[in-house]
Amino acid sequence: MNMAGTQTLNQDTMQPQEDVFSEAFNRLRPVCVLLTKQTDCNNARALLYILQQLDGYVLQHLQQYVLFPLRIILHNPRNKTEDLLEVTLQCLLEILEKTSLNTWQLFSDYFQLFCSLLSTNIQSPSASFPEEIQLVTVRCLHQLIQNANSSTLSSLFNFEYLPSVGHAVSVLINVAEHQKLHVLRVQALSCLSSLCQDNTGIDPALVCQIGCVFTSFLPGASSALVKIIINEPKVAKYALHTWGCMLVKVLDDTGVSEAFKSSECRNLMTHKFVITRNESWLKQTGQKLHILLTKASVVARYGNWKVRLEVANFVNRLLETCKRSLSESIPILVEMLVSLSADPYPQVANASTEMLSSVRKTFHENNCRDITEILEENLFALTMSLPRIIMVADDEEKLKVHEQRLYILYVLLSGEKISQVLCSSSHLKRLSICLMTVLEFDTEDIKIVQQKNLYHDTPVNFSSQDEMQWNPERRFKRFNDNRIEEVTRKICRTLAAYGDLDVLVEYFLDLFLESCVYQRQAVWVLNELIAGCCYPHPIAQTCIKRLINEYLSSPSWHSLPDITEEAVSISLPLTTKNNTIVLSCLLLEGLAIFAKVLKEDFELFLISTLYPVLVKVSDSNMLISQSAFKTVKEFFEACKYSCIEELIYRNVDYLLDCLTHELRHAHFNTNALLVLQAMFQYGGANLLPLIQQTINQVLDLIGQNQQGELKHLLLVCEALVEAIKKWFVISEEHTVTSEPVSESVCDFIVKHHRLQQENIQNCDGEATREIEETTDTEEVIEDSTPEKPALHVKIVVQVLENCVHLLGIESLQQQTLILSIVMEGVICISSYQDDMLPLAHQLWSPIVQRLSHSNYNVRIKAVECVASLANACHDFLKKRVLKDVLPNLIRYLKQQSQCSLKKDCLYHHTLEYKLQLAILSNIGHICVKVDIDGLDVLKLAFVCIPYLDDNQPPILKTCTQKLMKQLKMVEYDAIELMLEDLNSKNSVAVS
């Protein structure tokens, strides 16, 4: 009963399937019969329409019936129209996509048919089929190969069928190389990859069989594919993939070794068309492929990132599967992968980096000693050729073709073995020559020595949020692209991470000490080696200690003088001066790197480095000064200080000890004065009590009036008064009171009468109060004792008293510097009248004499000093100003009023104009502060009237308008009437 039920169920299941087959056959039969009798395009389209609607399972059963009319049409394709051929091939493609040809005879028939349709382009180019027909043909061939079963593939790659496979390879490569339609070329390359069976899960015996067959086609196919890769960037990605499939199938290390064990492969290799894969053949093939791989390496620089990603995959496949067969090409392959690891696209860079790690691990596990030896030989060859390349090649070639990354790839692949290679004197010597040649500095630019310190007057505050972002600008002789410098930096740091740091430091330090030609390059390399070591390193601190001692020693540090104007004027070659500056910057950057590496442990070296670096902070050359700024910043960040003020304060005892020792010498070192400048500029107010004794030493030296060092002493005094001004004085801006509102004459008389009456009443009351307070005041005066002035006031007074008597010296630069000190010092003590007024009496005569000096710069600075004194002393200087200053300034303004008339912009650069501008900018403020009024103000205003002319320089006219506003504060009515009268006559507008 169960058997009867099963039979009934099978009959019920088979009945619907037979109905489906019958229905499909009934639809196909009339169309196929009509197409067989009448082969036209409409009948073929009708068949295509039905095929698109049928299921693959149904079509598989009716495959032979449907293929018959199509095969008749294609039997003689040249007698058919192009449209008919295209629709017929589309019908075949529809069948092949849904079914598979399971019989070898049928597969072989259509395989040769498709190849013959494509080969017409070779046999008769004038009679070739259009690209559209070829595209459908390639798709049919691709689908035919993809759906083939293992039995069919085994027959396909039999030695008897080898010519047909070779024919297919040649026609597909020909289509990819010569056709213009992009889709057709890509499809041809994909079909060739499918023919190589680029998929997993294939029987190992079949893989060996495929490798033996494609061995015969490898030379020609490789040459053609490389040509496509180099000349056709648009299809290079697909050509690379196809070539990689073919190389892996033929040269796979496992497949080559198993080829001799497989009986089928041995039988196949005995055929006359098959090449034997033995050791001799592998060697010759590896040498020829090395040439092709070198040519194809340019594809790693193509603009399309997808192509570069395919290059990485291509290289990775070869390195993983063919490292023995392609041992000679390992360096070029790894170089391509290393170059791609620095690709700007993260997809390419990340994938290449992961592949590099995988390759290194694979080599290490397989103990590939022969590959390591090849890399060592290649490294040596590159170090010999790279100096020549650097000298003759352009930047793009240096960066992208060579990039010196072969050093990095060796380190990445060999790991700890780099130290063994660098122990070889020949390798290390070649490496050093290579680096010295690449890093040769260009020191012929005059800007290096001419750049002055812009931060001398306004020091940088490292603790502020707007921290100075500075990177030294360098120029190299051999390249202009900064990326080459970055690659070289990466090389040095990687060598330090994997190599023997002690050996490297020792070797390049010897270069630094022994060769003046390689000094700068050697310091650069030493700095980067320390930057690349992994701290805490066993010998890092020892190496840094030795380098610090060498950097600060006499030959390398103290031979670098402050490049002042006097030093520049010395008849030294420009290159020598520039070399000195560049070397000084490199040494300072080295100290900064040492601090960054050691972090808090660097505090042990502060006692020997802080003082010399502060000397360079005050250097007059901008490059040296900025390098020192950067170094000090690294110092206090590494040692966990909050700011540079704390760094100086916490180490002030050591600094003062060095300063005291050097200042005691008869011929003292100017370095001590430069350190004092830096301490004043960047230290805090808490420094002043501790450094008072040192200040007294400086003032004593000023009193000795030593001409050789006087300028440095004055610069220290200037830095001191500027620091006191910054620490203790609130900057005061000149405030201008608002202009009084005009009033009528009647109102003015009434107001004046009321004020007179109030003054008479107040005088009577004050007389009685003064008599009562006289006795109490005398008692208070007797009991009170004068308070001691503040320390900073005392110091400023001492500085001004010691400096002012030097105004008679011949040096104009020093006279101007002394006047600047006086001007800043007066601002510092302007609030302390008991000290200010006696000092003003001492300062007045020397300063007034400078108003008549022959040098205009001195006169300009003297005018500013008088304005500063007037702001501090007020009406105490009224008589002195009226007697000594005002007539002199009025006389000059009167003389120059016609000289500046109708002058062009070139007049703005003259000293006469600058003096005019200084007087007009300050004389009004002087008159207001010392309370000058009456006739003297009118004389000044009358002299300034010509400067309101429209033909005067605009800036002078603007300053005169502001001057008139200031004068109206003391004599409003008179100045207003004068201007109104002038306005009515000459139409001079005064706003």
Secondary structure, 3 states (H helix, E strand, C coil): CHHHHHHHHHHHHHHHHHHHHHHHHHHHHHHHHHHHHCCCHHHHHHHHHHHHHCCHHHHHHCHHHHHHHHHHHHHCHHHCCHHHHHHHHHHHHHHHHHCCCCCHHHHHHHHHHHHHHHHHHHHCHHHCCCHHHHHHHHHHHHHHHHCCCHHHHHHHCCHHHHHHHHHHHHHHHHHHHHCCCHHHHHHHHHHHHHHCCCCCCCCHHHHHHHHHHHHCCHHHHHHHHHHHHHHCCCCHHHHHHHHHHHHHHHHCHHHHHHHCCCHHHHHHHCCCCCCCCCHHHHHHHHHHHHHHHHHHHHHHHCCCHHHHHHHHHHHHHHHHHCCCCCHHHHHHHHHHHHHHHCCCCHHHHHHHHHHHHHHHHHHHHHCCHHHHHHHHHHHHHHHHHHHHHHHHCCHHHHHHHHCCHHHHHHHHHHHHHHHHHHCCHHHHHHHHHHHHHHCCECCCCCHHHHCECCCCCCCCCCCCCCCCCCCCCCCECCCCCHHHHHHHHHHHHHHHHHCCHHHHHHHHHHHHHHCCCCHHHHHHHHHHHHHHCCCCCCCHHHHHHHHHHHHCCHHHHHCCCCCCHHHHHCCCCHHHHHHHHHHHHHHHHHHHHHHHHHHHHHHHHHHHHHHHHHHHHCCCEHHHHHHHHHHHHHHHHHCCCCCHHHHHHHCHHHHHHHHHHHHCCCCCCHHHHHHHHHHHHHCCHHHCCCCHHHHHHHHHHHHHCCHHHHHHHHHHHHHHHHHHHHHHCCCCCCCCCCCCCCCCHHHHHHHHHHHHHHHHHHHHHHHHHHHHHHHHHHHHHHHCCCCCCCHHHHHHHHHHHHHHHHHHCCCHHHHHHHHHHHHHHHHHCCCCHHHHHHHHHHHHHHHHHHCCCCCHHHHHHHHHHHHHHHHHHHHHHHHHHHHHHHHHHHHHHHHHCCCCCCCCHHHHHCHHHHHHHHHHHHHHHHHHHHCCCCHHHHHHHHHHHHHHCCCCCHHHHHHHHHHHHHHCCCCHHHHHHHHHHHHHHHCCCCC
